[in-house]
Amino acid sequence: MKKSLLFLILVIISCKSTKEMSNSDKEKITAELDYIFTIDQKYSFATPSEELLKKFGKNEAWKIFEMKSDSVGIDNQKKIKKIYSEYGYLGYDKIGQEYSKKFWITIQHADNDIKFQQKMLKALAKEIEKNNAEKSNYAMLEDRIGINLNQKQRFGSQVTYNKVGQAIPKNGLLDSLNIDNLRLKYNLSSFKEYYNEMTTSHFEMNKDYYLKQGMTAPKLYQ
């Protein structure tokens, strides 16, 4: 009898649903997600400031910048994990499309915690089944986890660059013949469109270097 009662209690605990999000909760969470997203973008797609470069030099400035970036990432993860533990995965129904993406972005960049990314991928998959989250977010997170595990990608969302600055799939593709069909299914642009976009962006960011190499335009896929 005691064993049956204990089992029932454990089942009830394990099935405990996440709490409902009140309007005041939603206001606080959206404000927090705005901050998380802004600071994530500041350190994910930026370089050390001119002030930092002048003060410490290139090598030391990058070390300081990367340390700050790592600190920001871990702090953001703590906040996202807390939100998830209370409300579950934030799909469209709970927070709307804009803030669902802002919730996801920290998970996408949590490369130091692959188990967390894998857990969130499963949670995201359930939301995708209900049309309650963006399919492209799932595709990019799956690829990110694959890269972090040194595996090939299904969707080719994670890129690196060859010697002439052309974007190529990091670690290669699982199925290059069907890549465009798969990308279309998950709301991603075509392979050529995406890789030309990434190639052009990379060229512009490193234009001085490539001009010195005699390259006056990015090498695009035809």
C-alpha positions in Angstrom: 0.0 0.0 0.0 2.8 2.4 0.9 4.6 1.6 -2.3 1.5 2.3 -4.3 1.0 5.6 -2.5 4.6 6.6 -3.1 4.3 5.8 -6.8 1.1 7.8 -7.1 2.8 10.8 -5.5 5.8 10.6 -7.8 3.5 10.4 -10.9 1.6 13.5 -9.7 4.9 15.4 -9.2 6.3 14.3 -12.6 3.1 15.4 -14.3 2.9 18.7 -12.6 2.2 21.3 -15.3 4.0 24.6 -15.6 2.2 27.6 -14.1 0.0 29.9 -16.0 1.5 33.2 -17.2 -0.4 36.2 -15.9 -0.4 39.5 -17.7 2.0 40.9 -15.2 4.3 37.9 -15.6 4.2 38.4 -19.4 5.2 42.0 -19.1 8.2 41.1 -16.9 9.2 38.2 -19.2 9.0 40.2 -22.4 11.1 43.0 -20.8 13.7 40.4 -19.7 13.7 38.8 -23.2 14.2 42.2 -24.8 17.3 42.7 -22.6 18.6 39.1 -23.2 18.2 39.4 -27.0 19.8 42.9 -27.1 22.9 41.9 -25.1 23.1 38.5 -27.0 23.3 40.3 -30.3 25.8 42.8 -29.0 28.3 40.1 -28.2 27.4 37.4 -30.8 27.8 39.4 -33.9 30.1 42.2 -32.9 33.8 42.9 -32.4 35.8 44.7 -29.7 35.2 48.4 -29.6 37.7 50.8 -31.0 38.3 52.1 -27.4 39.1 48.6 -26.2 41.4 47.9 -29.2 43.3 51.1 -28.6 43.6 50.6 -24.9 44.7 47.0 -24.8 45.8 46.1 -28.4 44.1 43.5 -30.7 45.0 40.3 -28.9 44.2 41.4 -25.4 41.1 43.3 -26.5 39.7 40.1 -28.1 40.5 38.1 -24.9 38.6 40.6 -22.8 35.7 40.8 -25.3 35.4 37.0 -25.5 35.5 36.6 -21.7 32.7 39.2 -21.4 30.8 37.4 -24.2 31.0 34.0 -22.3 29.9 35.7 -19.1 26.9 37.3 -20.9 26.0 33.9 -22.5 26.0 32.0 -19.2 24.0 34.8 -17.4 21.4 34.6 -20.2 21.2 30.8 -20.0 20.5 31.0 -16.3 17.6 33.4 -17.0 16.2 31.2 -19.8 16.5 28.1 -17.7 14.6 29.7 -14.9 11.8 30.9 -17.3 11.6 27.4 -18.8 11.4 25.7 -15.4 8.4 27.9 -14.5 6.5 28.3 -17.7 7.8 25.6 -20.1 8.9 26.3 -23.6 7.7 29.7 -24.7 5.8 29.1 -28.0 3.6 31.5 -29.9 0.6 30.8 -27.6 2.4 32.0 -24.5 4.5 34.9 -25.7 4.0 35.6 -29.4 6.3 35.0 -32.4 8.7 37.8 -31.7 9.4 36.8 -28.1 9.4 33.1 -28.9 12.4 33.8 -31.1 14.0 35.9 -28.4 13.6 33.1 -26.0 15.1 30.6 -28.5 18.2 32.7 -29.4 20.0 32.1 -26.1 19.4 28.4 -26.4 20.9 28.5 -29.9 24.0 30.1 -28.6 24.4 27.9 -25.5 27.3 25.9 -27.0 28.8 25.4 -23.6 25.8 23.3 -22.5 24.9 20.8 -25.2 22.7 18.8 -22.9 20.6 21.9 -22.3 20.4 22.4 -26.1 19.3 18.8 -26.6 16.6 19.1 -24.0 15.3 22.3 -25.6 15.4 20.7 -29.0 13.0 18.0 -27.8 10.7 20.6 -26.2 10.8 22.7 -29.4 9.9 19.7 -31.4 6.7 19.3 -29.4 5.8 22.9 -30.1 6.5 22.5 -33.8 4.0 19.6 -33.9 1.4 22.0 -32.7 2.4 24.8 -35.1 3.4 26.8 -32.0 7.0 27.6 -32.9 9.1 28.4 -35.9 10.4 25.4 -37.9 13.6 27.2 -38.9 14.5 27.6 -35.3 14.3 23.8 -34.9 16.5 23.3 -38.0 19.2 25.7 -36.8 19.3 24.3 -33.3 19.5 20.8 -34.6 22.4 21.8 -36.8 24.1 23.7 -34.0 24.0 20.6 -31.7 25.4 18.5 -34.5 28.3 20.9 -35.0 28.9 20.9 -31.3 29.1 17.1 -31.4 31.4 17.3 -34.4 28.7 15.8 -36.7 27.5 16.7 -40.2 24.4 18.9 -40.6 21.0 18.1 -42.0 20.1 21.7 -43.0 23.4 23.4 -43.6 22.6 26.4 -41.4 26.0 26.6 -39.8 28.8 27.8 -42.0 32.5 28.3 -42.2 34.6 29.8 -45.1 37.1 28.5 -47.5 40.3 30.2 -48.6 38.5 32.5 -51.0 35.9 33.6 -48.5 33.1 31.4 -49.9 30.6 30.1 -47.3 30.7 26.3 -47.0 28.7 23.9 -44.6 30.7 23.4 -41.5 31.5 19.7 -41.1 29.6 19.0 -44.3 26.1 17.9 -45.1 24.3 14.6 -44.4 22.3 14.7 -47.7 23.5 17.4 -50.2 21.2 16.1 -53.0 18.0 16.9 -51.0 19.2 19.9 -49.1 16.9 22.4 -50.8 13.8 20.3 -50.3 14.6 19.9 -46.7 15.3 23.6 -46.2 12.1 24.5 -47.9 10.1 22.2 -45.5 11.6 24.0 -42.5 11.0 27.6 -43.8 14.7 28.2 -44.8 15.8 29.9 -47.9 17.5 27.9 -50.7 21.0 26.7 -50.2 22.4 29.0 -52.9 20.5 32.1 -51.7 21.6 31.5 -48.0 25.2 30.7 -48.8 25.6 33.7 -51.2 24.1 35.9 -48.5 26.6 34.6 -46.0 29.5 34.8 -48.5 28.6 38.5 -49.3 28.3 39.4 -45.6 31.7 37.8 -44.9 33.3 39.6 -47.8 32.0 43.0 -46.6 33.2 42.4 -43.1 36.7 41.5 -44.3 36.8 43.6 -47.4 40.2 45.2 -46.8 41.8 41.7 -46.5 40.2 40.4 -49.7 41.1 43.5 -51.6 44.7 43.0 -50.7 44.3 39.5 -52.1 43.2 40.9 -55.4 39.5 40.0 -54.8 37.1 42.9 -55.7 33.9 40.9 -55.2 32.7 37.9 -53.2 32.9 34.5 -54.9 29.2 33.5 -55.2 27.6 30.2 -56.0 26.2 30.2 -59.6 
